[in-house]
Amino acid sequence: MTAQILDGKATAKEIRDEIADEVRRWVDRGGAKPCLTAVLVGDDPASQVYVRNKHRACEQVGIAGKVERLPADATESQLLDLIGRLNADPTVHGILVQLPLPQRTDQAGDESAAIDTRRLLDAIDPAKDVDAFSPVNVGLISQERPRFLPCTPHGVIRLLARYRLPTAGRRVVVVGRSDIVGKPIAMMLAAKNGVCGPDYANATVTLAHSRSADLAEITRQADLLVAAVGRPEMIRGDWIKPGAVVIDVGINRVGDRLVGDVAFEEAAEVAAAITPVPGGVGPLTIAMLLKNTVAAASGS
Ligand code: GUN
């Protein structure tokens, strides 16, 4: 292996230490203790682990972490009521609904029994939307005047900045067009004034996806490749330009292993730098969620 490993765990720890200081200073000045409430619907094991990790991370930096649990068969109106109460509660600064919501159909097989995720997310007060999923917050990002930054894209850019891997003028290929990662990171890397300064923006960005023709041909042009497609080890070593930087956002369970969207061993022979899975992007996502929660509490 020749690639440098980009250590997301260590970077996230540095950021969490900064956040803990920020929270201490805020509370010492008489500010209210920041509070993040996670809404967890059903008993999906992966979602439970994610919520537990977020809760623990909150407590470690002095943020109050609360969890509202609802059964998998909760109705959409019960969920909307809960969101309404959290919106109105001045002691709650950040709200997140853990995704995905349970898939379900009624006894007649009618999928309309499913909860409308969009409607639920739209009900969150944009000033408490620490995931930055609401259309208002997405619009503000696209106009380069963000209120909250989406957690995973922000974490990726902070990681690039920590390792001094600038993107200005470079070719970036993002694989995956999700609302959570692909679309916002493409937008943020193409921006003029990046969240970590212009050196970590101003890229020439291609937003590719699972239906792109000649995908390997496209990825081979990337100086920076961001894999966020959700397909285990889809991106092979020979899809990568020698000397490229590879950011693997994927977290896929294969048997009892967690793997990314990139075939790590192969890619690490070709790339100059690469994120591991786990221990790459994942820890940064939570760190940036904490940052947004402090911003929501302090109005900064
Ligand atoms: N599920 C997977 N990633 C995320 C995320 O970033 N936010 C929320 N709320 N749910 C998720």
py3Dmol code that shows the C-alpha trace and the ligand (Angstrom):
import py3Dmol

protein = """\
ATOM      1  CA  MET A   1       0.000   0.000   0.000  1.00  0.00           C
ATOM      2  CA  THR A   2       1.347   3.395  -0.939  1.00  0.00           C
ATOM      3  CA  ALA A   3      -1.479   5.825  -0.153  1.00  0.00           C
ATOM      4  CA  GLN A   4      -1.505   8.114   2.841  1.00  0.00           C
ATOM      5  CA  ILE A   5      -4.378   7.227   5.178  1.00  0.00           C
ATOM      6  CA  LEU A   6      -6.608  10.178   6.018  1.00  0.00           C
ATOM      7  CA  ASP A   7      -7.459   9.672   9.662  1.00  0.00           C
ATOM      8  CA  GLY A   8     -11.031  10.832  10.220  1.00  0.00           C
ATOM      9  CA  LYS A   9     -11.065   9.629  13.794  1.00  0.00           C
ATOM     10  CA  ALA A  10      -8.146  11.825  14.855  1.00  0.00           C
ATOM     11  CA  THR A  11      -9.475  14.811  12.905  1.00  0.00           C
ATOM     12  CA  ALA A  12     -12.928  14.404  14.458  1.00  0.00           C
ATOM     13  CA  LYS A  13     -11.362  14.261  17.920  1.00  0.00           C
ATOM     14  CA  GLU A  14      -9.602  17.597  17.315  1.00  0.00           C
ATOM     15  CA  ILE A  15     -12.856  19.153  16.137  1.00  0.00           C
ATOM     16  CA  ARG A  16     -14.802  17.734  19.098  1.00  0.00           C
ATOM     17  CA  ASP A  17     -12.202  19.207  21.488  1.00  0.00           C
ATOM     18  CA  GLU A  18     -12.679  22.627  19.839  1.00  0.00           C
ATOM     19  CA  ILE A  19     -16.447  22.253  20.176  1.00  0.00           C
ATOM     20  CA  ALA A  20     -16.178  21.284  23.859  1.00  0.00           C
ATOM     21  CA  ASP A  21     -14.179  24.498  24.468  1.00  0.00           C
ATOM     22  CA  GLU A  22     -16.744  26.519  22.560  1.00  0.00           C
ATOM     23  CA  VAL A  23     -19.615  25.021  24.601  1.00  0.00           C
ATOM     24  CA  ARG A  24     -17.765  25.690  27.870  1.00  0.00           C
ATOM     25  CA  ARG A  25     -17.177  29.331  26.939  1.00  0.00           C
ATOM     26  CA  TRP A  26     -20.807  29.756  25.847  1.00  0.00           C
ATOM     27  CA  VAL A  27     -22.231  28.271  29.032  1.00  0.00           C
ATOM     28  CA  ASP A  28     -19.739  30.244  31.196  1.00  0.00           C
ATOM     29  CA  ARG A  29     -21.081  33.436  29.614  1.00  0.00           C
ATOM     30  CA  GLY A  30     -24.573  32.413  30.719  1.00  0.00           C
ATOM     31  CA  GLY A  31     -25.727  30.768  27.490  1.00  0.00           C
ATOM     32  CA  ALA A  32     -28.226  27.909  27.641  1.00  0.00           C
ATOM     33  CA  LYS A  33     -26.734  24.422  27.450  1.00  0.00           C
ATOM     34  CA  PRO A  34     -27.149  23.339  23.814  1.00  0.00           C
ATOM     35  CA  CYS A  35     -29.619  20.493  23.341  1.00  0.00           C
ATOM     36  CA  LEU A  36     -29.996  18.079  20.424  1.00  0.00           C
ATOM     37  CA  THR A  37     -33.064  15.856  20.248  1.00  0.00           C
ATOM     38  CA  ALA A  38     -32.938  12.804  17.996  1.00  0.00           C
ATOM     39  CA  VAL A  39     -36.169  11.180  16.864  1.00  0.00           C
ATOM     40  CA  LEU A  40     -35.837   7.423  16.444  1.00  0.00           C
ATOM     41  CA  VAL A  41     -38.729   5.533  14.887  1.00  0.00           C
ATOM     42  CA  GLY A  42     -38.809   1.744  15.166  1.00  0.00           C
ATOM     43  CA  ASP A  43     -36.022  -0.592  16.181  1.00  0.00           C
ATOM     44  CA  ASP A  44     -33.667  -0.811  13.209  1.00  0.00           C
ATOM     45  CA  PRO A  45     -30.377  -1.957  14.792  1.00  0.00           C
ATOM     46  CA  ALA A  46     -28.137   0.274  12.648  1.00  0.00           C
ATOM     47  CA  SER A  47     -30.249   3.369  13.398  1.00  0.00           C
ATOM     48  CA  GLN A  48     -30.131   2.559  17.102  1.00  0.00           C
ATOM     49  CA  VAL A  49     -26.338   2.392  16.989  1.00  0.00           C
ATOM     50  CA  TYR A  50     -26.111   5.687  15.075  1.00  0.00           C
ATOM     51  CA  VAL A  51     -28.407   7.441  17.540  1.00  0.00           C
ATOM     52  CA  ARG A  52     -26.531   6.020  20.528  1.00  0.00           C
ATOM     53  CA  ASN A  53     -23.222   7.247  19.060  1.00  0.00           C
ATOM     54  CA  LYS A  54     -24.653  10.720  18.442  1.00  0.00           C
ATOM     55  CA  HIS A  55     -26.026  10.822  21.983  1.00  0.00           C
ATOM     56  CA  ARG A  56     -22.682   9.821  23.472  1.00  0.00           C
ATOM     57  CA  ALA A  57     -20.823  12.376  21.348  1.00  0.00           C
ATOM     58  CA  CYS A  58     -23.192  15.114  22.556  1.00  0.00           C
ATOM     59  CA  GLU A  59     -22.616  14.305  26.201  1.00  0.00           C
ATOM     60  CA  GLN A  60     -18.826  14.271  25.686  1.00  0.00           C
ATOM     61  CA  VAL A  61     -18.755  17.897  24.515  1.00  0.00           C
ATOM     62  CA  GLY A  62     -21.311  19.275  26.993  1.00  0.00           C
ATOM     63  CA  ILE A  63     -24.376  19.165  24.734  1.00  0.00           C
ATOM     64  CA  ALA A  64     -27.563  17.658  26.178  1.00  0.00           C
ATOM     65  CA  GLY A  65     -28.492  14.710  23.964  1.00  0.00           C
ATOM     66  CA  LYS A  66     -32.116  13.591  24.093  1.00  0.00           C
ATOM     67  CA  VAL A  67     -33.795  10.769  22.211  1.00  0.00           C
ATOM     68  CA  GLU A  68     -37.518  10.564  21.453  1.00  0.00           C
ATOM     69  CA  ARG A  69     -38.385   6.973  20.597  1.00  0.00           C
ATOM     70  CA  LEU A  70     -41.525   6.034  18.720  1.00  0.00           C
ATOM     71  CA  PRO A  71     -42.693   2.548  17.769  1.00  0.00           C
ATOM     72  CA  ALA A  72     -42.323   1.384  14.177  1.00  0.00           C
ATOM     73  CA  ASP A  73     -46.106   1.617  13.766  1.00  0.00           C
ATOM     74  CA  ALA A  74     -46.343   5.256  14.894  1.00  0.00           C
ATOM     75  CA  THR A  75     -48.594   7.250  12.587  1.00  0.00           C
ATOM     76  CA  GLU A  76     -47.475  10.170  10.496  1.00  0.00           C
ATOM     77  CA  SER A  77     -49.669  12.504  12.535  1.00  0.00           C
ATOM     78  CA  GLN A  78     -48.089  11.291  15.799  1.00  0.00           C
ATOM     79  CA  LEU A  79     -44.696  12.072  14.329  1.00  0.00           C
ATOM     80  CA  LEU A  80     -45.801  15.462  13.053  1.00  0.00           C
ATOM     81  CA  ASP A  81     -47.202  16.252  16.519  1.00  0.00           C
ATOM     82  CA  LEU A  82     -43.880  15.359  18.084  1.00  0.00           C
ATOM     83  CA  ILE A  83     -41.966  17.546  15.617  1.00  0.00           C
ATOM     84  CA  GLY A  84     -44.400  20.390  16.358  1.00  0.00           C
ATOM     85  CA  ARG A  85     -43.747  20.066  20.094  1.00  0.00           C
ATOM     86  CA  LEU A  86     -39.966  20.003  19.596  1.00  0.00           C
ATOM     87  CA  ASN A  87     -40.179  23.044  17.299  1.00  0.00           C
ATOM     88  CA  ALA A  88     -42.064  24.954  20.015  1.00  0.00           C
ATOM     89  CA  ASP A  89     -39.783  23.878  22.878  1.00  0.00           C
ATOM     90  CA  PRO A  90     -37.232  26.648  23.517  1.00  0.00           C
ATOM     91  CA  THR A  91     -34.918  24.240  25.377  1.00  0.00           C
ATOM     92  CA  VAL A  92     -34.466  22.138  22.203  1.00  0.00           C
ATOM     93  CA  HIS A  93     -31.977  23.748  19.796  1.00  0.00           C
ATOM     94  CA  GLY A  94     -31.435  20.991  17.258  1.00  0.00           C
ATOM     95  CA  ILE A  95     -33.787  18.292  15.931  1.00  0.00           C
ATOM     96  CA  LEU A  96     -32.841  15.313  13.835  1.00  0.00           C
ATOM     97  CA  VAL A  97     -35.029  12.515  12.572  1.00  0.00           C
ATOM     98  CA  GLN A  98     -32.871   9.430  12.140  1.00  0.00           C
ATOM     99  CA  LEU A  99     -33.215   8.064   8.616  1.00  0.00           C
ATOM    100  CA  PRO A 100     -34.303   5.846   7.049  1.00  0.00           C
ATOM    101  CA  LEU A 101     -37.789   5.666   8.555  1.00  0.00           C
ATOM    102  CA  PRO A 102     -39.265   2.157   8.751  1.00  0.00           C
ATOM    103  CA  GLN A 103     -40.631   0.881   5.446  1.00  0.00           C
ATOM    104  CA  ARG A 104     -44.101  -0.480   5.906  1.00  0.00           C
ATOM    105  CA  THR A 105     -47.347  -1.305   4.217  1.00  0.00           C
ATOM    106  CA  ASP A 106     -50.773  -1.877   5.746  1.00  0.00           C
ATOM    107  CA  GLN A 107     -52.403  -5.316   5.847  1.00  0.00           C
ATOM    108  CA  ALA A 108     -53.777  -4.858   2.345  1.00  0.00           C
ATOM    109  CA  GLY A 109     -50.247  -4.162   1.112  1.00  0.00           C
ATOM    110  CA  ASP A 110     -50.917  -0.457   0.646  1.00  0.00           C
ATOM    111  CA  GLU A 111     -47.644   1.422   0.671  1.00  0.00           C
ATOM    112  CA  SER A 112     -49.431   4.659   1.437  1.00  0.00           C
ATOM    113  CA  ALA A 113     -49.325   3.470   5.057  1.00  0.00           C
ATOM    114  CA  ALA A 114     -45.646   4.479   4.930  1.00  0.00           C
ATOM    115  CA  ILE A 115     -44.614   7.708   6.577  1.00  0.00           C
ATOM    116  CA  ASP A 116     -43.791  10.462   4.115  1.00  0.00           C
ATOM    117  CA  THR A 117     -40.165  11.247   4.993  1.00  0.00           C
ATOM    118  CA  ARG A 118     -40.205  14.450   2.973  1.00  0.00           C
ATOM    119  CA  ARG A 119     -43.255  15.790   4.784  1.00  0.00           C
ATOM    120  CA  LEU A 120     -41.718  14.971   8.140  1.00  0.00           C
ATOM    121  CA  LEU A 121     -38.380  16.617   7.390  1.00  0.00           C
ATOM    122  CA  ASP A 122     -40.170  19.648   5.961  1.00  0.00           C
ATOM    123  CA  ALA A 123     -41.990  20.050   9.284  1.00  0.00           C
ATOM    124  CA  ILE A 124     -38.746  20.659  11.212  1.00  0.00           C
ATOM    125  CA  ASP A 125     -38.166  24.344  11.973  1.00  0.00           C
ATOM    126  CA  PRO A 126     -35.288  25.298   9.603  1.00  0.00           C
ATOM    127  CA  ALA A 127     -33.608  27.117  12.527  1.00  0.00           C
ATOM    128  CA  LYS A 128     -33.389  23.734  14.338  1.00  0.00           C
ATOM    129  CA  ASP A 129     -32.603  21.645  11.243  1.00  0.00           C
ATOM    130  CA  VAL A 130     -29.052  20.663  12.217  1.00  0.00           C
ATOM    131  CA  ASP A 131     -28.909  18.046   9.433  1.00  0.00           C
ATOM    132  CA  ALA A 132     -29.446  20.883   6.909  1.00  0.00           C
ATOM    133  CA  PHE A 133     -32.028  18.814   5.037  1.00  0.00           C
ATOM    134  CA  SER A 134     -34.808  21.408   4.794  1.00  0.00           C
ATOM    135  CA  PRO A 135     -35.364  23.046   1.409  1.00  0.00           C
ATOM    136  CA  VAL A 136     -34.697  26.454   2.973  1.00  0.00           C
ATOM    137  CA  ASN A 137     -31.300  25.356   4.257  1.00  0.00           C
ATOM    138  CA  VAL A 138     -30.422  23.568   1.010  1.00  0.00           C
ATOM    139  CA  GLY A 139     -31.322  26.742  -0.891  1.00  0.00           C
ATOM    140  CA  LEU A 140     -29.123  28.854   1.374  1.00  0.00           C
ATOM    141  CA  ILE A 141     -26.183  26.504   0.755  1.00  0.00           C
ATOM    142  CA  SER A 142     -26.683  26.720  -3.000  1.00  0.00           C
ATOM    143  CA  GLN A 143     -26.517  30.509  -2.738  1.00  0.00           C
ATOM    144  CA  GLU A 144     -23.328  30.325  -0.659  1.00  0.00           C
ATOM    145  CA  ARG A 145     -24.933  31.840   2.435  1.00  0.00           C
ATOM    146  CA  PRO A 146     -25.431  28.749   4.570  1.00  0.00           C
ATOM    147  CA  ARG A 147     -27.158  28.675   7.940  1.00  0.00           C
ATOM    148  CA  PHE A 148     -26.145  25.079   8.692  1.00  0.00           C
ATOM    149  CA  LEU A 149     -23.706  23.037   6.650  1.00  0.00           C
ATOM    150  CA  PRO A 150     -24.655  19.453   5.811  1.00  0.00           C
ATOM    151  CA  CYS A 151     -22.659  17.290   8.205  1.00  0.00           C
ATOM    152  CA  THR A 152     -20.962  14.732   5.955  1.00  0.00           C
ATOM    153  CA  PRO A 153     -19.947  17.155   3.167  1.00  0.00           C
ATOM    154  CA  HIS A 154     -18.672  19.623   5.770  1.00  0.00           C
ATOM    155  CA  GLY A 155     -16.697  16.849   7.474  1.00  0.00           C
ATOM    156  CA  VAL A 156     -15.108  15.799   4.174  1.00  0.00           C
ATOM    157  CA  ILE A 157     -13.995  19.344   3.408  1.00  0.00           C
ATOM    158  CA  ARG A 158     -12.572  19.778   6.925  1.00  0.00           C
ATOM    159  CA  LEU A 159     -10.610  16.543   6.423  1.00  0.00           C
ATOM    160  CA  LEU A 160      -9.188  17.781   3.104  1.00  0.00           C
ATOM    161  CA  ALA A 161      -8.199  21.063   4.741  1.00  0.00           C
ATOM    162  CA  ARG A 162      -6.514  19.323   7.678  1.00  0.00           C
ATOM    163  CA  TYR A 163      -4.340  17.300   5.299  1.00  0.00           C
ATOM    164  CA  ARG A 164      -3.750  20.307   3.022  1.00  0.00           C
ATOM    165  CA  LEU A 165      -5.303  18.684  -0.026  1.00  0.00           C
ATOM    166  CA  PRO A 166      -6.700  21.689  -1.900  1.00  0.00           C
ATOM    167  CA  THR A 167      -9.406  21.335  -4.515  1.00  0.00           C
ATOM    168  CA  ALA A 168      -9.250  24.706  -6.303  1.00  0.00           C
ATOM    169  CA  GLY A 169      -8.845  24.208 -10.032  1.00  0.00           C
ATOM    170  CA  ARG A 170      -8.856  20.405  -9.664  1.00  0.00           C
ATOM    171  CA  ARG A 171     -11.178  17.898 -11.242  1.00  0.00           C
ATOM    172  CA  VAL A 172     -13.521  16.382  -8.701  1.00  0.00           C
ATOM    173  CA  VAL A 173     -15.792  13.449  -9.465  1.00  0.00           C
ATOM    174  CA  VAL A 174     -18.579  12.744  -6.984  1.00  0.00           C
ATOM    175  CA  VAL A 175     -20.236   9.350  -7.453  1.00  0.00           C
ATOM    176  CA  GLY A 176     -23.727   9.377  -5.941  1.00  0.00           C
ATOM    177  CA  ARG A 177     -26.407  12.054  -6.121  1.00  0.00           C
ATOM    178  CA  SER A 178     -28.117  11.740  -2.742  1.00  0.00           C
ATOM    179  CA  ASP A 179     -29.646  14.758  -1.027  1.00  0.00           C
ATOM    180  CA  ILE A 180     -27.566  13.986   2.063  1.00  0.00           C
ATOM    181  CA  VAL A 181     -24.101  13.738   0.502  1.00  0.00           C
ATOM    182  CA  GLY A 182     -23.682  13.741  -3.291  1.00  0.00           C
ATOM    183  CA  LYS A 183     -25.647  16.817  -4.277  1.00  0.00           C
ATOM    184  CA  PRO A 184     -24.526  19.084  -1.429  1.00  0.00           C
ATOM    185  CA  ILE A 185     -20.844  18.144  -1.635  1.00  0.00           C
ATOM    186  CA  ALA A 186     -20.829  18.750  -5.379  1.00  0.00           C
ATOM    187  CA  MET A 187     -22.326  22.183  -4.750  1.00  0.00           C
ATOM    188  CA  MET A 188     -19.908  23.019  -1.934  1.00  0.00           C
ATOM    189  CA  LEU A 189     -16.783  21.966  -3.836  1.00  0.00           C
ATOM    190  CA  ALA A 190     -17.846  23.981  -6.884  1.00  0.00           C
ATOM    191  CA  ALA A 191     -18.502  27.085  -4.742  1.00  0.00           C
ATOM    192  CA  LYS A 192     -16.326  30.202  -4.818  1.00  0.00           C
ATOM    193  CA  ASN A 193     -15.789  30.805  -1.133  1.00  0.00           C
ATOM    194  CA  GLY A 194     -15.560  27.433   0.526  1.00  0.00           C
ATOM    195  CA  VAL A 195     -16.374  26.616   4.129  1.00  0.00           C
ATOM    196  CA  CYS A 196     -12.615  26.152   4.678  1.00  0.00           C
ATOM    197  CA  GLY A 197     -11.619  28.969   2.315  1.00  0.00           C
ATOM    198  CA  PRO A 198     -11.334  29.198  -1.476  1.00  0.00           C
ATOM    199  CA  ASP A 199      -8.529  26.619  -1.671  1.00  0.00           C
ATOM    200  CA  TYR A 200     -10.999  23.956  -0.583  1.00  0.00           C
ATOM    201  CA  ALA A 201     -13.669  24.946  -3.104  1.00  0.00           C
ATOM    202  CA  ASN A 202     -13.427  26.216  -6.701  1.00  0.00           C
ATOM    203  CA  ALA A 203     -13.224  22.688  -8.109  1.00  0.00           C
ATOM    204  CA  THR A 204     -14.441  21.536 -11.503  1.00  0.00           C
ATOM    205  CA  VAL A 205     -17.073  19.073 -10.385  1.00  0.00           C
ATOM    206  CA  THR A 206     -18.691  16.158 -12.188  1.00  0.00           C
ATOM    207  CA  LEU A 207     -21.680  14.647 -10.406  1.00  0.00           C
ATOM    208  CA  ALA A 208     -21.838  11.030 -11.574  1.00  0.00           C
ATOM    209  CA  HIS A 209     -24.069   8.234 -10.325  1.00  0.00           C
ATOM    210  CA  SER A 210     -24.979   4.586 -10.716  1.00  0.00           C
ATOM    211  CA  ARG A 211     -26.573   5.248 -14.101  1.00  0.00           C
ATOM    212  CA  SER A 212     -23.703   7.249 -15.567  1.00  0.00           C
ATOM    213  CA  ALA A 213     -22.422   5.702 -18.796  1.00  0.00           C
ATOM    214  CA  ASP A 214     -18.720   4.759 -18.754  1.00  0.00           C
ATOM    215  CA  LEU A 215     -18.459   5.479 -15.061  1.00  0.00           C
ATOM    216  CA  ALA A 216     -14.923   4.091 -14.715  1.00  0.00           C
ATOM    217  CA  GLU A 217     -13.848   6.354 -17.580  1.00  0.00           C
ATOM    218  CA  ILE A 218     -15.231   9.336 -15.664  1.00  0.00           C
ATOM    219  CA  THR A 219     -13.748   8.426 -12.287  1.00  0.00           C
ATOM    220  CA  ARG A 220     -10.311   7.922 -13.879  1.00  0.00           C
ATOM    221  CA  GLN A 221     -10.248  11.644 -14.638  1.00  0.00           C
ATOM    222  CA  ALA A 222     -10.655  12.651 -11.014  1.00  0.00           C
ATOM    223  CA  ASP A 223      -7.918  14.346  -9.017  1.00  0.00           C
ATOM    224  CA  LEU A 224     -10.331  13.963  -6.107  1.00  0.00           C
ATOM    225  CA  LEU A 225     -12.841  11.133  -6.123  1.00  0.00           C
ATOM    226  CA  VAL A 226     -15.723  11.195  -3.648  1.00  0.00           C
ATOM    227  CA  ALA A 227     -17.567   7.871  -3.475  1.00  0.00           C
ATOM    228  CA  ALA A 228     -21.054   8.175  -2.002  1.00  0.00           C
ATOM    229  CA  VAL A 229     -23.087   5.701  -4.005  1.00  0.00           C
ATOM    230  CA  GLY A 230     -23.890   3.092  -1.337  1.00  0.00           C
ATOM    231  CA  ARG A 231     -22.629   0.045  -3.249  1.00  0.00           C
ATOM    232  CA  PRO A 232     -20.018  -2.082  -1.504  1.00  0.00           C
ATOM    233  CA  GLU A 233     -16.557  -1.863  -3.106  1.00  0.00           C
ATOM    234  CA  MET A 234     -17.988  -0.803  -6.450  1.00  0.00           C
ATOM    235  CA  ILE A 235     -15.058   1.482  -7.253  1.00  0.00           C
ATOM    236  CA  ARG A 236     -12.061  -0.651  -8.167  1.00  0.00           C
ATOM    237  CA  GLY A 237      -8.351   0.180  -8.215  1.00  0.00           C
ATOM    238  CA  ASP A 238      -8.293   0.620 -11.987  1.00  0.00           C
ATOM    239  CA  TRP A 239     -11.086   3.220 -11.792  1.00  0.00           C
ATOM    240  CA  ILE A 240      -8.704   5.578 -10.016  1.00  0.00           C
ATOM    241  CA  LYS A 241      -6.166   7.954 -11.503  1.00  0.00           C
ATOM    242  CA  PRO A 242      -2.686   7.352 -10.082  1.00  0.00           C
ATOM    243  CA  GLY A 243      -1.980   9.960  -7.411  1.00  0.00           C
ATOM    244  CA  ALA A 244      -5.636  10.867  -6.841  1.00  0.00           C
ATOM    245  CA  VAL A 245      -7.190  11.590  -3.466  1.00  0.00           C
ATOM    246  CA  VAL A 246     -10.023   9.180  -2.651  1.00  0.00           C
ATOM    247  CA  ILE A 247     -12.746   9.956  -0.128  1.00  0.00           C
ATOM    248  CA  ASP A 248     -14.989   6.993   0.631  1.00  0.00           C
ATOM    249  CA  VAL A 249     -18.290   8.021   2.197  1.00  0.00           C
ATOM    250  CA  GLY A 250     -19.869   4.563   1.889  1.00  0.00           C
ATOM    251  CA  ILE A 251     -20.558   2.398   4.923  1.00  0.00           C
ATOM    252  CA  ASN A 252     -21.873  -0.986   3.794  1.00  0.00           C
ATOM    253  CA  ARG A 253     -22.313  -4.122   5.847  1.00  0.00           C
ATOM    254  CA  VAL A 254     -21.107  -7.233   4.022  1.00  0.00           C
ATOM    255  CA  GLY A 255     -21.482 -10.258   6.278  1.00  0.00           C
ATOM    256  CA  ASP A 256     -19.828  -9.146   9.500  1.00  0.00           C
ATOM    257  CA  ARG A 257     -17.534  -6.616   7.793  1.00  0.00           C
ATOM    258  CA  LEU A 258     -18.039  -2.909   7.177  1.00  0.00           C
ATOM    259  CA  VAL A 259     -16.781  -1.859   3.764  1.00  0.00           C
ATOM    260  CA  GLY A 260     -16.879   1.346   1.797  1.00  0.00           C
ATOM    261  CA  ASP A 261     -17.902   2.057  -1.781  1.00  0.00           C
ATOM    262  CA  VAL A 262     -14.242   1.738  -2.788  1.00  0.00           C
ATOM    263  CA  ALA A 263     -12.211  -1.496  -2.931  1.00  0.00           C
ATOM    264  CA  PHE A 264      -9.759  -0.207  -0.346  1.00  0.00           C
ATOM    265  CA  GLU A 265      -6.747  -2.495  -0.854  1.00  0.00           C
ATOM    266  CA  GLU A 266      -6.725  -2.010  -4.624  1.00  0.00           C
ATOM    267  CA  ALA A 267      -7.350   1.734  -4.395  1.00  0.00           C
ATOM    268  CA  ALA A 268      -4.623   2.263  -1.811  1.00  0.00           C
ATOM    269  CA  GLU A 269      -2.060   0.942  -4.340  1.00  0.00           C
ATOM    270  CA  VAL A 270      -2.976   3.673  -6.813  1.00  0.00           C
ATOM    271  CA  ALA A 271      -4.158   6.691  -4.833  1.00  0.00           C
ATOM    272  CA  ALA A 272      -1.961   9.264  -3.098  1.00  0.00           C
ATOM    273  CA  ALA A 273      -4.342   9.493  -0.140  1.00  0.00           C
ATOM    274  CA  ILE A 274      -7.470   7.621   0.918  1.00  0.00           C
ATOM    275  CA  THR A 275      -9.983   7.442   3.770  1.00  0.00           C
ATOM    276  CA  PRO A 276     -10.473   4.092   5.487  1.00  0.00           C
ATOM    277  CA  VAL A 277     -13.859   2.557   6.335  1.00  0.00           C
ATOM    278  CA  PRO A 278     -14.516   2.629   9.225  1.00  0.00           C
ATOM    279  CA  GLY A 279     -12.549   5.513  10.769  1.00  0.00           C
ATOM    280  CA  GLY A 280     -12.622   7.834   7.775  1.00  0.00           C
ATOM    281  CA  VAL A 281     -15.560  10.091   7.049  1.00  0.00           C
ATOM    282  CA  GLY A 282     -17.993   8.578   9.600  1.00  0.00           C
ATOM    283  CA  PRO A 283     -16.588  10.198  12.764  1.00  0.00           C
ATOM    284  CA  LEU A 284     -16.514  13.595  11.058  1.00  0.00           C
ATOM    285  CA  THR A 285     -20.236  13.497  10.298  1.00  0.00           C
ATOM    286  CA  ILE A 286     -21.045  13.355  14.005  1.00  0.00           C
ATOM    287  CA  ALA A 287     -18.511  16.071  14.855  1.00  0.00           C
ATOM    288  CA  MET A 288     -20.125  18.453  12.364  1.00  0.00           C
ATOM    289  CA  LEU A 289     -23.580  17.647  13.740  1.00  0.00           C
ATOM    290  CA  LEU A 290     -22.343  18.800  17.147  1.00  0.00           C
ATOM    291  CA  LYS A 291     -21.004  21.975  15.562  1.00  0.00           C
ATOM    292  CA  ASN A 292     -24.395  22.724  14.007  1.00  0.00           C
ATOM    293  CA  THR A 293     -26.115  22.134  17.335  1.00  0.00           C
ATOM    294  CA  VAL A 294     -23.864  24.661  19.079  1.00  0.00           C
ATOM    295  CA  ALA A 295     -24.519  27.126  16.255  1.00  0.00           C
ATOM    296  CA  ALA A 296     -28.279  26.578  16.667  1.00  0.00           C
ATOM    297  CA  ALA A 297     -28.053  27.212  20.408  1.00  0.00           C
ATOM    298  CA  SER A 298     -25.783  30.234  20.256  1.00  0.00           C
ATOM    299  CA  GLY A 299     -27.178  31.786  17.095  1.00  0.00           C
ATOM    300  CA  SER A 300     -23.628  31.985  15.692  1.00  0.00           C
TER     301      SER A 300
END
"""
ligand_1 = """\
11
GUN
N -29.131 8.386 8.327
C -27.967 8.216 7.665
N -27.279 9.376 7.640
C -28.022 10.294 8.286
C -27.835 11.662 8.604
O -26.827 12.295 8.262
N -28.843 12.251 9.299
C -29.946 11.580 9.681
N -30.891 12.252 10.343
N -30.162 10.308 9.406
C -29.187 9.670 8.715
"""
view = py3Dmol.view(width=600, height=400)
view.addModel(protein, "pdb")
view.setStyle({"model": 0}, {"cartoon": {"style": "trace"}})
view.addModel(ligand_1, "xyz")
view.setStyle({"model": 1}, {"stick": {}})
view.zoomTo()
view.show()
